[in-house]
């Protein structure tokens, strides 16, 4: 980095490290993240710089409509631009997940597929054979299965959501035609004959509920095993974490029948004895037992909250300590704990009665994230 940009180590910035990691091959990822940790520990970065470089890259937030479309690398610039303009026009009435899904359908499932099979195509006015070929390809998808011997087999299976994808493309074409009547200068050149006939989705809608119920019936017998596995995984992770915290740096310790050697130093801890990094003997596999315990806890908490409430994943992700309410019964004065669920797919707010089992889970979560001052800080979902 210094050879490319000049200057000294003191001139390095967070942006330099991010640029280096993006430009370098994947084999440099660990070295770049280690350099970031060293420079941050040396005090060269602002105090509010994230603890690791990965946090700057993982939580990028929402991206622009152009970036959503450009991830599929469309070759025809005019068609790419009209897809971006169309999505931008639809954006105020869509949530971000719906916008992502629509961009994937129009840019990847529709136009990128046409470019792969018809190189040089540059118009939305599709020839009948091109439109028919696209609908034929859309009806199936290729799934890959890894065999016990390590080989991978491919199979073509029917695509269940093919009618939904075709309806989205049909709506795209019809919207352009309608908008061309209202704003000819802007949309007139893109108004073409709709390549997709009217599609009936009634058959799929009738099948959707039986599919969902059958999927639940297949998985429900395995739920107790999943709960037991998550609970045991958390207990094992806590046992390993307790053992490494009690062991001196550089020594070996045995827990759950496994022998580890505690690392002498750590880039993430201020003092050697506080490190939770260990090497599994005899193969020397490196693992952070504190991070493993953290993942095990949130896996357990996720399973427990979902099974005790039945809420959707997006509803669970927006839960906070403010969602836990108390209601006093007017007749007896008994205090009843309630869990407030913010509006989601159904656009209806709900309040659930907190059972004793769910209360234990919520209490464990709040106790874990509460700070030393008793306050609950901002926690990443």
ZAMAR-426468 format. One record per atom (N, C-alpha, C): residue in three letters; y, z, x. Coordinates in steps of 0.02 Angstrom, whole numbers, padded with zeros to 5 digits, always signed. Last residue first. Layout:
// residues N
alaYZX
...
***
This chain:
// residues 381
unk-00310+00736-01429
unk-00364+00732-01479
unk-00431+00729-01444
unk-00229+00857-01327
unk-00248+00787-01337
unk-00309+00784-01383
unk-00126+00981-01391
unk-00192+00966-01364
unk-00207+00892-01378
unk+00009+01087-01370
unk-00011+01021-01388
unk-00077+01003-01353
unk-00042+01263-01387
unk-00004+01208-01360
unk-00027+01141-01388
unk-00022+01405-01477
unk-00067+01348-01473
unk-00027+01288-01447
unk+00012+01567-01404
unk+00033+01506-01437
unk-00020+01451-01429
unk-00027+01674-01327
unk-00046+01673-01397
unk-00027+01612-01435
unk-00004+01663-01195
unk+00049+01694-01234
unk+00033+01696-01308
unk-00110+01591-01147
unk-00109+01662-01132
unk-00056+01699-01172
unk-00152+01476-01283
unk-00128+01495-01218
unk-00127+01570-01208
unk-00294+01410-01367
unk-00235+01455-01369
unk-00216+01476-01297
unk-00410+01340-01360
unk-00350+01304-01342
unk-00288+01349-01341
unk-00508+01434-01396
unk-00515+01398-01333
unk-00449+01366-01312
unk-00471+01482-01520
unk-00473+01529-01464
unk-00476+01492-01397
unk-00489+01365-01595
unk-00422+01393-01586
unk-00420+01441-01527
unk-00629+01349-01585
unk-00584+01297-01561
unk-00515+01326-01547
unk-00679+01466-01643
unk-00696+01451-01574
unk-00649+01399-01545
unk-00629+01450-01773
unk-00606+01506-01732
unk-00620+01493-01658
unk-00702+01340-01815
unk-00629+01334-01809
unk-00601+01390-01766
unk-00832+01400-01813
unk-00816+01342-01771
unk-00741+01335-01761
unk-00820+01503-01907
unk-00838+01519-01838
unk-00820+01461-01791
unk-00790+01429-02022
unk-00740+01475-01995
unk-00756+01494-01923
unk-00911+01365-02045
unk-00853+01325-02023
unk-00799+01369-01994
unk-00985+01477-02086
unk-01006+01438-02027
unk-00949+01397-02000
unk-00914+01522-02200
unk-00918+01565-02141
unk-00939+01526-02078
unk-00812+01382-02260
unk-00872+01424-02262
unk-00873+01469-02201
unk-00664+01347-02334
unk-00694+01358-02268
unk-00752+01406-02276
unk-00635+01224-02452
unk-00650+01294-02442
unk-00686+01302-02375
unk-00510+01099-02429
unk-00580+01119-02430
unk-00586+01194-02419
unk-00400+00991-02503
unk-00406+01059-02476
unk-00478+01080-02484
unk-00323+00831-02477
unk-00376+00874-02502
unk-00372+00942-02469
unk-00224+00692-02524
unk-00230+00754-02486
unk-00282+00799-02519
unk-00262+00522-02520
unk-00258+00582-02560
unk-00267+00643-02515
unk-00295+00399-02467
unk-00224+00415-02478
unk-00216+00475-02524
unk-00421+00365-02428
unk-00410+00370-02500
unk-00338+00385-02518
unk-00402+00370-02289
unk-00422+00308-02321
unk-00408+00308-02396
unk-00295+00502-02292
unk-00324+00452-02247
unk-00340+00389-02287
unk-00196+00650-02295
unk-00218+00587-02326
unk-00242+00537-02274
unk-00269+00797-02216
unk-00214+00751-02228
unk-00239+00686-02257
unk-00339+00940-02276
unk-00356+00875-02249
unk-00300+00826-02266
unk-00342+01111-02244
unk-00303+01057-02274
unk-00319+00991-02238
unk-00451+01235-02283
unk-00437+01185-02232
unk-00404+01125-02265
unk-00438+01412-02316
unk-00441+01342-02338
unk-00425+01296-02280
unk-00499+01576-02350
unk-00476+01526-02301
unk-00488+01455-02327
unk-00438+01693-02463
unk-00488+01640-02454
unk-00461+01590-02403
unk-00420+01861-02499
unk-00393+01805-02460
unk-00449+01756-02446
unk-00411+01940-02658
unk-00452+01921-02600
unk-00422+01860-02566
unk-00348+01972-02774
unk-00310+01981-02713
unk-00349+01964-02651
unk-00405+01951-02897
unk-00434+02004-02855
unk-00393+02018-02792
unk-00316+01856-02956
unk-00351+01907-02996
unk-00374+01965-02953
unk-00263+01766-02864
unk-00217+01806-02905
unk-00251+01862-02943
unk-00319+01755-02699
unk-00338+01748-02769
unk-00294+01793-02812
unk-00225+01684-02572
unk-00243+01747-02604
unk-00259+01736-02677
unk-00265+01579-02441
unk-00245+01582-02512
unk-00271+01647-02542
unk-00221+01506-02289
unk-00248+01564-02323
unk-00220+01567-02394
unk-00267+01364-02186
unk-00224+01400-02233
unk-00260+01461-02260
unk-00262+01256-02057
unk-00300+01314-02081
unk-00252+01357-02122
unk-00178+01162-02007
unk-00221+01142-02063
unk-00260+01200-02092
unk-00119+01212-01896
unk-00079+01215-01957
unk-00121+01195-02018
unk-00205+01180-01798
unk-00209+01249-01822
unk-00166+01259-01885
unk-00259+01015-01855
unk-00225+01060-01809
unk-00231+01132-01836
unk-00331+00853-01870
unk-00331+00924-01886
unk-00293+00963-01834
unk-00342+00723-01835
unk-00274+00747-01848
unk-00273+00819-01871
unk-00477+00699-01821
unk-00435+00693-01762
unk-00364+00719-01773
unk-00530+00707-01949
unk-00543+00761-01902
unk-00495+00759-01843
unk-00488+00586-02002
unk-00462+00648-02031
unk-00473+00707-01984
unk-00562+00497-01927
unk-00490+00496-01919
unk-00457+00558-01950
unk-00691+00532-01974
unk-00673+00545-01904
unk-00598+00546-01896
unk-00693+00617-02133
unk-00697+00558-02090
unk-00673+00575-02020
unk-00788+00764-02182
unk-00727+00724-02178
unk-00739+00664-02132
unk-00888+00857-02198
unk-00899+00791-02226
unk-00838+00746-02222
unk-00893+00991-02155
unk-00838+00969-02198
unk-00852+00902-02232
unk-01002+01015-02074
unk-00983+01067-02122
unk-00929+01045-02171
unk-01011+00902-01994
unk-01066+00917-02039
unk-01048+00971-02090
unk-00889+00902-01923
unk-00906+00845-01967
unk-00961+00865-02016
unk-00895+01022-01852
unk-00841+01011-01900
unk-00860+00955-01949
unk-01011+01002-01772
unk-01008+01057-01820
unk-00954+01045-01873
unk-00977+00891-01693
unk-01035+00888-01737
unk-01030+00941-01791
unk-00863+00942-01624
unk-00859+00882-01666
unk-00915+00879-01716
unk-00917+01051-01553
unk-00866+01063-01604
unk-00859+01003-01651
unk-01005+00984-01464
unk-01031+01033-01513
unk-00981+01043-01570
unk-00910+00910-01393
unk-00964+00876-01429
unk-00993+00922-01483
unk-00834+01012-01339
unk-00803+00969-01390
unk-00854+00926-01426
unk-00931+01071-01252
unk-00899+01109-01305
unk-00871+01064-01359
unk-00965+00967-01164
unk-01016+00996-01207
unk-00985+01035-01265
unk-00844+00947-01098
unk-00871+00893-01140
unk-00924+00921-01188
unk-00835+01071-01032
unk-00782+01050-01079
unk-00808+00996-01126
unk-00945+01069-00949
unk-00942+01119-01002
unk-00890+01101-01054
unk-00906+00965-00865
unk-00966+00957-00905
unk-00967+01007-00963
unk-00795+01021-00804
unk-00785+00963-00847
unk-00845+00952-00892
unk-00865+01121-00734
unk-00814+01140-00784
unk-00800+01082-00831
unk-00946+01050-00647
unk-00977+01089-00700
unk-00928+01113-00752
unk-00947+00899-00584
unk-00897+00950-00599
unk-00922+00990-00659
unk-01060+00840-00461
unk-01043+00851-00531
unk-00991+00906-00536
unk-01154+00735-00354
unk-01094+00775-00364
unk-01079+00781-00438
unk-01315+00744-00286
unk-01273+00715-00339
unk-01215+00762-00355
unk-01410+00778-00188
unk-01339+00782-00172
unk-01293+00751-00224
unk-01546+00791-00198
unk-01519+00722-00195
unk-01444+00722-00181
unk-01607+00915-00213
unk-01592+00893-00145
unk-01559+00825-00141
unk-01454+00988-00277
unk-01502+00981-00222
unk-01569+00956-00250
unk-01299+00937-00332
unk-01367+00952-00352
unk-01414+00938-00294
unk-01151+01012-00292
unk-01195+00957-00274
unk-01266+00977-00290
unk-00998+01048-00385
unk-01061+01067-00352
unk-01102+01005-00339
unk-00842+01112-00429
unk-00880+01054-00407
unk-00941+01077-00369
unk-00754+01209-00459
unk-00814+01205-00502
unk-00854+01143-00486
unk-00657+01316-00356
unk-00684+01250-00371
unk-00746+01256-00415
unk-00613+01437-00314
unk-00603+01421-00384
unk-00632+01353-00403
unk-00627+01452-00180
unk-00675+01488-00221
unk-00668+01472-00295
unk-00517+01375-00127
unk-00586+01350-00123
unk-00633+01386-00170
unk-00373+01353-00231
unk-00411+01395-00185
unk-00484+01373-00185
unk-00326+01255-00317
unk-00281+01281-00265
unk-00319+01321-00213
unk-00418+01109-00359
unk-00409+01182-00362
unk-00366+01205-00304
unk-00437+00976-00339
unk-00408+00995-00402
unk-00395+01070-00407
unk-00503+00952-00225
unk-00436+00923-00230
unk-00400+00945-00293
unk-00589+01085-00148
unk-00581+01042-00205
unk-00510+01016-00206
unk-00716+01147-00036
unk-00646+01134-00055
unk-00646+01089-00116
unk-00854+01169-00040
unk-00810+01216-00003
unk-00737+01208-00024
unk-00960+01165-00184
unk-00916+01132-00137
unk-00870+01183-00103
unk-01119+01240-00197
unk-01049+01240-00218
unk-01006+01209-00163
unk-01268+01165-00230
unk-01227+01191-00175
unk-01154+01183-00196
unk-01402+01208-00342
unk-01339+01175-00327
unk-01310+01205-00263
unk-01555+01189-00422
unk-01520+01218-00365
unk-01459+01175-00348
unk-01623+01233-00580
unk-01591+01182-00537
unk-01552+01217-00482
unk-01667+01328-00669
unk-01717+01293-00630
unk-01689+01239-00585
unk-01550+01383-00719
unk-01591+01342-00763
unk-01641+01300-00724
unk-01486+01392-00557
unk-01474+01407-00627
unk-01515+01358-00668
unk-01451+01446-00394
unk-01500+01417-00439
unk-01486+01440-00510
unk-01344+01403-00258
unk-01362+01447-00313
unk-01409+01409-00359
unk-01277+01403-00093
unk-01322+01375-00143
unk-01336+01427-00197
unk-01104+01398-00038
unk-01171+01427-00043
unk-01211+01392-00096
unk-00973+01352-00038
unk-01018+01328+00015
unk-01088+01356+00011
unk-00900+01496-00109
unk-00893+01426-00090
unk-00942+01410-00033
unk-01007+01607-00205
unk-00957+01594-00153
unk-00956+01520-00135
unk-01029+01609-00384
unk-01055+01594-00317
unk-00999+01583-00268
unk-00970+01622-00508
unk-00990+01683-00473
unk-01012+01671-00402
unk-00951+01491-00546
unk-00892+01533-00538
unk-00908+01598-00501
unk-01082+01448-00558
unk-01042+01422-00503
unk-00979+01463-00492
unk-01125+01521-00671
unk-01159+01530-00606
unk-01116+01505-00549
unk-01043+01477-00774
unk-01040+01547-00753
unk-01072+01558-00685
unk-01085+01343-00779
unk-01016+01358-00761
unk-01010+01431-00738
unk-01218+01358-00820
unk-01203+01327-00755
unk-01133+01343-00733
unk-01196+01415-00947
unk-01235+01451-00897
unk-01222+01423-00827
unk-01127+01314-01011
unk-01092+01376-00997
unk-01130+01418-00946
unk-01228+01218-01019
unk-01167+01203-00981
unk-01129+01266-00964
unk-01320+01284-01102
unk-01338+01267-01033
unk-01276+01254-00991
unk-01244+01291-01221
unk-01266+01352-01188
unk-01285+01339-01115
unk-01228+01153-01248
unk-01169+01194-01234
unk-01189+01259-01199
unk-01361+01117-01271
unk-01324+01084-01217
unk-01262+01125-01198
unk-01390+01191-01384
unk-01424+01208-01321
unk-01387+01177-01262
unk-01305+01126-01477
unk-01297+01197-01464
unk-01329+01217-01397
unk-01357+00996-01474
unk-01287+01007-01454
unk-01276+01081-01437
unk-01489+01021-01519
unk-01478+00992-01453
unk-01406+01005-01429
unk-01467+01069-01650
unk-01499+01112-01599
unk-01487+01086-01529
unk-01408+00955-01706
unk-01372+01018-01703
unk-01401+01064-01650
unk-01514+00862-01695
unk-01450+00849-01662
unk-01410+00914-01654
unk-01610+00922-01777
unk-01624+00913-01706
unk-01560+00901-01666
unk-01544+00916-01903
unk-01559+00981-01871
unk-01575+00976-01797
unk-01536+00769-01917
unk-01477+00811-01908
unk-01493+00880-01878
unk-01644+00692-01948
unk-01634+00706-01877
unk-01574+00752-01864
unk-01640+00669-02085
unk-01694+00712-02058
unk-01684+00731-01985
unk-01524+00581-02092
unk-01520+00650-02113
unk-01578+00693-02087
unk-01549+00448-02062
unk-01523+00491-02010
unk-01525+00565-02028
unk-01598+00385-02176
unk-01634+00377-02113
unk-01613+00428-02061
unk-01503+00416-02272
unk-01571+00441-02280
unk-01611+00436-02216
unk-01393+00345-02222
unk-01391+00418-02225
unk-01461+00447-02231
unk-01439+00215-02239
unk-01423+00238-02171
unk-01421+00314-02169
unk-01447+00213-02378
unk-01508+00206-02339
unk-01497+00231-02267
unk-01312+00223-02412
unk-01358+00276-02432
unk-01423+00273-02392
unk-01263+00103-02357
unk-01237+00167-02333
unk-01285+00224-02350
unk-01336+00008-02431
unk-01341+00010-02358
unk-01320+00079-02332
unk-01292+00036-02564
unk-01362+00048-02544
unk-01372+00051-02469
unk-01152-00001-02542
unk-01171+00068-02558
unk-01245+00081-02544
unk-01160-00140-02513
unk-01132-00093-02466
unk-01154-00022-02479
unk-01202-00226-02611
unk-01253-00204-02562
unk-01227-00149-02517
unk-01087-00252-02680
unk-01142-00219-02715
unk-01194-00191-02667
unk-01015-00317-02580
unk-00991-00253-02605
unk-01045-00215-02643
unk-01090-00435-02568
unk-01088-00388-02512
unk-01064-00319-02535
unk-01065-00493-02692
unk-01133-00477-02673
unk-01135-00426-02616
unk-00926-00512-02692
unk-00955-00465-02738
unk-01026-00444-02717
unk-00854-00602-02621
unk-00877-00544-02583
unk-00912-00493-02629
unk-00841-00775-02611
unk-00855-00717-02654
unk-00884-00660-02612
unk-00714-00880-02558
unk-00773-00842-02538
unk-00781-00783-02585
unk-00651-01043-02566
unk-00651-00976-02596
unk-00718-00941-02581
unk-00662-01124-02403
unk-00660-01122-02477
unk-00659-01050-02502
unk-00563-01151-02265
unk-00613-01105-02293
unk-00609-01107-02369
unk-00458-01226-02218
unk-00526-01248-02199
unk-00581-01207-02232
unk-00320-01283-02306
unk-00360-01223-02292
unk-00432-01244-02276
unk-00209-01394-02228
unk-00262-01385-02278
unk-00306-01326-02258
unk-00062-01311-02163
unk-00114-01362-02162
unk-00164-01347-02218
unk+00085-01266-02096
unk+00052-01268-02161
unk+00003-01326-02162
unk+00158-01269-01983
unk+00092-01237-01978
unk+00055-01238-02044
unk+00281-01322-02009
unk+00237-01361-01964
unk+00167-01331-01960
unk+00340-01222-02093
unk+00319-01286-02120
unk+00270-01324-02075
unk+00394-01103-02048
unk+00322-01106-02058
unk+00296-01174-02079
unk+00532-01126-02024
unk+00494-01081-01981
unk+00419-01093-01987
unk+00580-01216-02117
unk+00597-01226-02047
unk+00554-01184-02001
unk+00535-01168-02243
unk+00506-01229-02213
unk+00521-01236-02139
unk+00508-01036-02317
unk+00546-01047-02255
unk+00517-01108-02220
unk+00438-01059-02436
unk+00496-01014-02437
unk+00540-01024-02376
unk+00335-01144-02404
unk+00378-01162-02461
unk+00441-01120-02461
unk+00276-01074-02300
unk+00308-01138-02284
unk+00352-01161-02342
unk+00215-00969-02362
unk+00277-00955-02326
unk+00314-01019-02308
unk+00103-01037-02411
unk+00151-01007-02457
unk+00218-00994-02423
unk+00038-01074-02292
unk+00059-01125-02340
unk+00111-01098-02388
unk+00015-00948-02234
unk+00058-00996-02199
unk+00083-01050-02247
unk-00074-00897-02330
unk-00008-00864-02320
unk+00040-00912-02285
unk-00184-00981-02312
unk-00147-00983-02375
unk-00079-00950-02369
unk-00225-00944-02182
unk-00205-01013-02197
unk-00164-01017-02261
unk-00253-00806-02201
unk-00206-00828-02148
unk-00180-00898-02164
unk-00353-00810-02298
unk-00288-00780-02315
unk-00234-00801-02265
unk-00454-00868-02220
unk-00428-00903-02279
unk-00360-00875-02299
unk-00474-00765-02128
unk-00450-00830-02104
unk-00422-00871-02162
unk-00521-00667-02218
unk-00461-00654-02178
unk-00431-00720-02151
unk-00636-00726-02267
unk-00581-00713-02314
unk-00517-00700-02276
unk-00715-00727-02153
unk-00693-00791-02180
unk-00635-00781-02229
unk-00737-00589-02138
unk-00701-00626-02086
unk-00675-00692-02113
unk-00810-00563-02256
unk-00746-00530-02245
unk-00705-00567-02193
unk-00928-00640-02236
unk-00881-00656-02291
unk-00812-00624-02282
unk-00981-00571-02118
unk-00957-00640-02115
unk-00912-00658-02173
unk-01035-00445-02104
unk-00965-00450-02124
unk-00938-00520-02120
unk-01167-00465-02061
unk-01154-00437-02127
unk-01082-00447-02151
unk-01243-00596-01987
unk-01183-00555-01981
unk-01164-00530-02051
unk-01417-00603-01944
unk-01362-00618-01991
unk-01303-00570-01981
unk-01459-00623-01769
unk-01466-00588-01833
unk-01408-00607-01879
unk-01546-00672-01631
unk-01494-00692-01677
unk-01507-00661-01745
unk-01576-00584-01480
unk-01600-00606-01545
unk-01540-00622-01589
unk-01630-00556-01314
unk-01577-00574-01360
unk-01608-00600-01425
unk-01679-00427-01200
unk-01695-00482-01245
unk-01638-00494-01293
unk-01688-00373-01037
unk-01645-00376-01096
unk-01665-00438-01137
unk-01791-00259-00941
unk-01768-00325-00961
unk-01728-00322-01026
unk-01840-00131-00925
unk-01775-00147-00897
unk-01749-00216-00915
unk-01954-00094-00990
unk-01962-00117-00921
unk-01897-00138-00889
unk-01910-00065-01121
unk-01930-00010-01075
unk-01937-00031-01002
unk-01766-00175-01151
unk-01837-00157-01157
unk-01854-00100-01109
unk-01618-00185-01240
unk-01648-00170-01175
unk-01719-00144-01185
unk-01556-00312-01339
unk-01596-00251-01338
unk-01627-00243-01268
unk-01418-00388-01415
unk-01458-00380-01355
unk-01493-00313-01357
unk-01376-00509-01539
unk-01383-00439-01518
unk-01430-00436-01460
unk-01269-00629-01600
unk-01321-00616-01551
unk-01320-00542-01532
unk-01247-00676-01773
unk-01222-00648-01710
unk-01281-00632-01665
unk-01203-00791-01905
unk-01251-00752-01865
unk-01216-00725-01803
unk-01097-00854-01965
unk-01147-00823-02009
unk-01197-00780-01970
unk-01021-00919-01873
unk-00998-00853-01895
unk-01052-00817-01935
unk-01081-01042-01860
unk-01086-00995-01805
unk-01068-00924-01826
unk-01043-01097-01984
unk-01113-01089-01968
unk-01123-01038-01912
unk-00905-01100-01973
unk-00935-01057-02024
unk-01009-01046-02011
unk-00894-01194-01868
unk-00870-01125-01858
unk-00901-01078-01909
unk-00945-01309-01928
unk-00979-01280-01871
unk-00958-01208-01858
unk-00847-01331-02025
unk-00915-01316-02046
unk-00955-01285-01989
unk-00736-01359-01945
unk-00734-01301-01990
unk-00804-01282-02011
unk-00782-01476-01881
unk-00764-01417-01841
unk-00763-01354-01884
unk-00801-01563-01988
unk-00859-01543-01949
unk-00844-01482-01905
unk-00667-01577-02038
unk-00719-01546-02079
unk-00779-01523-02039
unk-00542-01524-01918
unk-00585-01576-01946
unk-00641-01543-01986
unk-00402-01418-01951
unk-00470-01428-01924
unk-00504-01487-01958
unk-00255-01385-01908
unk-00283-01434-01956
unk-00351-01455-01931
unk-00209-01314-01804
unk-00244-01276-01856
unk-00273-01322-01909
unk-00230-01388-01643
unk-00200-01389-01710
unk-00243-01347-01757
unk-00293-01412-01522
unk-00224-01388-01521
unk-00191-01387-01589
unk-00433-01416-01414
unk-00408-01414-01483
unk-00339-01382-01484
unk-00487-01411-01287
unk-00428-01452-01297
unk-00401-01452-01368
unk-00657-01393-01334
unk-00606-01389-01282
unk-00548-01437-01296
unk-00738-01326-01445
unk-00699-01388-01450
unk-00642-01384-01398
unk-00797-01206-01415
unk-00841-01260-01437
unk-00804-01326-01445
unk-00690-01125-01374
unk-00751-01128-01333
unk-00794-01189-01352
unk-00598-01140-01478
unk-00581-01166-01411
unk-00643-01171-01366
unk-00666-01074-01582
unk-00654-01146-01587
unk-00637-01176-01519
unk-00661-00943-01531
unk-00726-00975-01542
unk-00717-01051-01547
unk-00524-00920-01535
unk-00558-00922-01470
unk-00627-00954-01476
unk-00503-00923-01677
unk-00475-00975-01634
unk-00509-00977-01565
unk-00602-00818-01734
unk-00582-00884-01761
unk-00562-00932-01706
unk-00630-00705-01660
unk-00682-00733-01702
unk-00666-00804-01726
unk-00499-00695-01590
unk-00564-00698-01557
unk-00616-00733-01601
unk-00387-00707-01677
unk-00383-00731-01609
unk-00452-00740-01577
unk-00428-00660-01805
unk-00393-00724-01798
unk-00395-00751-01727
unk-00498-00539-01775
unk-00528-00591-01817
unk-00494-00658-01803
unk-00408-00466-01696
unk-00473-00485-01668
unk-00505-00541-01708
unk-00303-00448-01786
unk-00291-00487-01725
unk-00357-00509-01693
unk-00368-00366-01879
unk-00346-00433-01899
unk-00332-00477-01839
unk-00388-00249-01801
unk-00444-00286-01828
unk-00426-00357-01848
unk-00255-00212-01771
unk-00302-00229-01718
unk-00360-00271-01744
unk-00211-00185-01901
unk-00179-00238-01863
unk-00223-00260-01805
unk-00293-00077-01933
unk-00299-00139-01971
unk-00268-00198-01934
unk-00241+00014-01839
unk-00311-00006-01835
unk-00323-00070-01874
unk-00107+00029-01884
unk-00121-00002-01818
unk-00193-00024-01812
unk-00081-00028-02054
unk-00084+00023-02003
unk-00109-00009-01938
unk+00032-00147-02127
unk-00034-00130-02100
unk-00028-00070-02054
unk+00157-00191-02162
unk+00114-00171-02216
unk+00045-00150-02193
unk+00221-00232-02043
unk+00249-00176-02081
unk+00203-00150-02136
unk+00138-00346-01998
unk+00135-00280-01967
unk+00164-00224-02009
unk+00152-00475-02043
unk+00109-00430-02081
unk+00112-00358-02057
unk+00234-00530-01946
unk+00258-00529-02015
unk+00217-00481-02058
unk+00151-00517-01837
unk+00214-00480-01837
unk+00243-00476-01907
unk+00051-00605-01872
unk+00035-00534-01868
unk+00098-00492-01869
unk+00126-00725-01864
unk+00094-00705-01926
unk+00079-00631-01927
unk+00163-00729-01728
unk+00215-00726-01780
unk+00186-00702-01847
unk+00034-00737-01670
unk+00077-00680-01656
unk+00131-00672-01709
unk-00005-00861-01721
unk-00045-00801-01738
unk-00003-00738-01726
unk+00090-00941-01662
unk+00091-00935-01735
unk+00049-00876-01758
unk+00057-00929-01526
unk+00122-00905-01550
unk+00123-00896-01626
unk-00070-00988-01521
unk-00062-00918-01503
unk+00002-00890-01531
unk-00034-01118-01554
unk-00074-01080-01601
unk-00070-01006-01586
unk+00044-01150-01436
unk+00074-01152-01504
unk+00033-01112-01555
unk-00053-01130-01328
unk+00006-01087-01336
unk+00036-01091-01406
unk-00218-01126-01310
unk-00167-01164-01347
unk-00108-01119-01362
unk-00297-01025-01253
unk-00269-01078-01211
unk-00213-01116-01245
unk-00306-00847-01260
unk-00306-00911-01295
unk-00271-00963-01252
unk-00353-00713-01220
unk-00339-00768-01174
unk-00345-00837-01208
unk-00368-00594-01284
unk-00422-00643-01294
unk-00409-00708-01258
unk-00255-00521-01260
unk-00317-00496-01230
unk-00375-00545-01239
unk-00153-00576-01336
unk-00164-00602-01268
unk-00227-00576-01235
unk-00150-00500-01453
unk-00176-00569-01455
unk-00194-00594-01385
unk-00097-00379-01408
unk-00159-00380-01446
unk-00191-00449-01445
unk+00023-00422-01351
unk-00029-00397-01307
unk-00097-00395-01343
unk+00093-00457-01468
unk+00078-00507-01418
unk+00023-00486-01371
unk+00106-00333-01530
unk+00065-00384-01561
unk+00046-00438-01511
unk+00095-00198-01408
unk+00131-00246-01450
unk+00082-00296-01480
unk-00003-00047-01423
unk+00027-00102-01385
unk+00058-00151-01434
unk-00009+00131-01430
unk-00010+00066-01464
unk+00025+00013-01421
unk-00077+00217-01286
unk-00045+00213-01350
unk-00050+00144-01380
unk-00139+00243-01168
unk-00085+00195-01166
unk-00048+00191-01233
unk-00227+00344-01098
unk-00188+00355-01158
unk-00127+00309-01158
unk-00278+00293-00975
unk-00320+00300-01034
unk-00279+00303-01097
unk-00186+00292-00874
unk-00215+00228-00892
unk-00254+00233-00958
unk-00145+00419-00848
unk-00092+00369-00858
unk-00121+00304-00886
unk-00265+00481-00825
unk-00228+00499-00886
unk-00172+00449-00900
unk-00304+00436-00699
unk-00338+00409-00758
unk-00301+00426-00822
unk-00236+00510-00606
unk-00212+00443-00620
unk-00244+00414-00683
unk-00208+00680-00654
unk-00249+00627-00624
unk-00221+00560-00645
unk-00107+00761-00704
unk-00151+00788-00653
unk-00193+00735-00619
unk+00053+00677-00721
unk-00014+00697-00745
unk-00058+00720-00687
unk+00210+00749-00676
unk+00162+00696-00665
unk+00093+00719-00687
unk+00308+00845-00683
unk+00273+00828-00745
unk+00224+00770-00738
unk+00363+00851-00554
unk+00321+00907-00578
unk+00282+00890-00641
unk+00346+00691-00468
unk+00382+00739-00511
unk+00336+00794-00537
unk+00268+00687-00303
unk+00278+00661-00371
unk+00316+00712-00412
unk+00249+00754-00187
unk+00288+00693-00183
unk+00303+00663-00252
unk+00170+00867-00167
unk+00235+00876-00197
unk+00279+00814-00196
unk+00041+00860-00126
unk+00092+00866-00073
unk+00162+00872-00101
unk-00026+00834-00242
unk-00032+00902-00213
unk+00020+00913-00159
unk+00007+00699-00253
unk+00033+00746-00303
unk+00030+00817-00277
unk-00062+00648-00145
unk+00010+00642-00146
unk+00041+00689-00197
unk-00196+00681-00184
unk-00167+00708-00122
unk-00090+00705-00123
unk-00211+00607-00302
unk-00218+00680-00303
unk-00186+00712-00241
unk-00193+00477-00255
unk-00146+00504-00304
unk-00149+00580-00304
unk-00306+00466-00173
unk-00239+00463-00143
unk-00187+00491-00191
unk-00404+00471-00272
unk-00401+00524-00222
unk-00332+00525-00188
unk-00378+00352-00338
unk-00369+00415-00374
unk-00366+00474-00327
unk-00410+00263-00234
unk-00342+00265-00262
unk-00329+00330-00299
unk-00546+00289-00215
unk-00499+00299-00160
unk-00427+00305-00186
unk-00601+00252-00339
unk-00606+00321-00317
unk-00555+00335-00262
unk-00568+00112-00343
unk-00543+00158-00394
unk-00544+00230-00369
unk-00616+00016-00261
unk-00560+00055-00235
unk-00537+00108-00284
unk-00709-00055-00329
unk-00735-00012-00277
unk-00680+00032-00246
unk-00641-00140-00411
unk-00665-00078-00441
unk-00690-00030-00388
unk-00500-00203-00313
unk-00565-00208-00346
unk-00588-00140-00371
unk-00323-00192-00352
unk-00382-00186-00308
unk-00446-00193-00349
unk-00227-00193-00452
unk-00236-00253-00411
unk-00300-00251-00370
unk-00234-00067-00511
unk-00243-00126-00553
unk-00259-00188-00511
unk-00207+00014-00400
unk-00272+00018-00433
unk-00284-00042-00478
unk-00076-00024-00368
unk-00129-00033-00319
unk-00197-00032-00353
unk-00007+00016-00481
unk-00009-00055-00464
unk-00066-00070-00415
unk-00023+00155-00472
unk-00050+00119-00529
unk-00057+00044-00515
unk+00045+00180-00352
unk-00027+00194-00357
unk-00059+00157-00415
unk+00175+00142-00388
unk+00141+00108-00333
unk+00066+00118-00337
unk+00205+00233-00490
unk+00197+00162-00507
unk+00162+00124-00452
unk+00223+00349-00416
unk+00166+00344-00462
unk+00152+00271-00480
unk+00270+00305-00246
unk+00284+00326-00315
unk+00220+00320-00356
unk+00312+00338-00076
unk+00263+00317-00127
unk+00281+00345-00195
unk+00391+00384+00024
unk+00421+00337-00022
unk+00374+00315-00077
unk+00316+00462+00108
unk+00363+00497+00064
unk+00395+00450+00013
unk+00252+00368+00185
unk+00213+00401+00133
unk+00260+00435+00084
unk+00375+00235+00205
unk+00330+00288+00229
unk+00293+00319+00170
unk+00400+00054+00207
unk+00420+00123+00197
unk+00369+00172+00225
unk+00298-00077+00130
unk+00341-00048+00181
unk+00358+00024+00166
unk+00211-00142+00044
unk+00278-00126+00020
unk+00326-00100+00073
unk+00094-00166+00121
unk+00120-00217+00074
unk+00194-00205+00058
unk+00071-00055+00196
unk+00075-00119+00231
unk+00105-00173+00186
unk+00062+00041+00096
unk+00120+00043+00141
unk+00127-00024+00178
unk-00060+00000+00041
unk+00000+00000+00000
unk+00062+00000+00043
***
